[in-house]
Amino acid sequence: MTKTSGKSKTMSVDIGVPGGGHVCEIEFVPSSEEARAIYVVFDGRRIAARGRIANGDRGWVSLVASYDVVDVAPDQFAVFHFRDGIPTIIHFQHDKASRLT
């Protein structure tokens, strides 16, 4: 599902965890056609932004300490949640993510 507000466009993405009960979206600001910023929004909270990571490559910059978003293939990313130092994968996305580069 795609929805547009005055300042951004979001695309809902499949959670991939049966019965997970979570909502994950990709938010394009101001739109997917002219995105100046791209966010992963998990359960209504921006958890990562597309940008330059520590080594200078393009990737996901964490906005919330207990979450990590990583690219696993050109068209896939995974969201990890860390609790007591133990990572749990909570989302694996197959998407038209070519525009996330």
C-alpha positions in Angstrom: 0.0 0.0 0.0 1.2 3.5 -0.8 0.1 6.7 0.9 1.1 10.3 0.4 1.0 13.1 2.9 1.9 16.7 2.3 5.6 16.1 2.8 6.3 12.4 2.2 5.3 9.2 0.5 5.3 5.9 2.3 5.2 2.3 0.9 4.0 -0.5 3.2 6.2 -3.6 3.0 5.6 -7.2 3.9 6.8 -8.1 7.3 7.8 -11.7 6.5 7.2 -12.9 10.1 3.9 -14.9 10.4 1.8 -13.3 13.2 4.4 -10.7 13.8 1.9 -7.9 14.1 4.3 -5.2 13.1 4.1 -2.6 10.4 7.1 -1.6 8.4 7.2 1.2 5.8 9.7 2.9 3.6 9.2 6.7 3.7 10.4 8.8 0.8 10.7 12.6 1.5 9.2 14.4 -0.4 8.3 11.6 -2.8 9.6 8.3 -4.2 10.3 10.1 -7.5 12.4 12.9 -6.0 13.5 11.5 -2.6 15.8 13.7 -0.7 15.6 11.4 2.3 14.6 7.8 2.7 13.6 6.2 6.0 12.6 2.8 7.3 9.6 3.3 9.6 8.9 0.4 11.9 5.6 0.4 14.0 5.3 4.2 13.3 8.8 5.1 14.3 11.7 6.1 12.0 14.4 3.6 12.9 16.9 4.2 10.0 17.8 6.7 7.3 19.5 6.0 4.0 22.9 7.7 4.0 26.6 7.3 4.3 27.7 4.7 6.9 31.0 4.7 8.8 33.1 3.3 5.9 31.8 5.9 3.5 29.5 3.5 1.6 25.8 4.0 1.1 23.7 2.2 3.6 21.3 2.5 6.5 22.1 4.8 9.4 20.5 3.8 12.6 18.3 6.4 14.3 17.3 4.1 17.2 20.0 2.4 19.2 18.3 -1.0 19.6 17.6 -1.4 15.8 19.9 -2.0 12.9 19.0 -2.1 9.2 21.3 -3.7 6.7 21.3 -4.4 3.0 21.5 -8.1 2.3 21.2 -7.9 -1.5 20.5 -5.2 -4.1 16.7 -5.6 -3.6 16.5 -6.7 0.0 17.2 -5.4 3.5 16.8 -6.8 7.0 15.8 -5.2 10.2 17.4 -6.4 13.4 16.2 -5.6 17.0 18.8 -6.0 19.8 17.6 -6.9 23.2 20.3 -7.5 25.9 22.9 -7.6 23.1 21.2 -10.4 21.3 20.0 -9.6 17.7 16.6 -10.9 16.5 15.7 -10.5 12.8 12.2 -8.9 12.7 11.9 -8.1 9.0 13.3 -9.3 5.7 12.2 -7.2 2.7 12.0 -8.1 -0.9 11.3 -4.7 -2.5 11.8 -2.6 -5.6 14.7 -1.2 -3.6 16.8 -0.2 -6.6 15.8 3.4 -5.8 17.4 3.1 -2.3 20.9 3.4 -3.7 
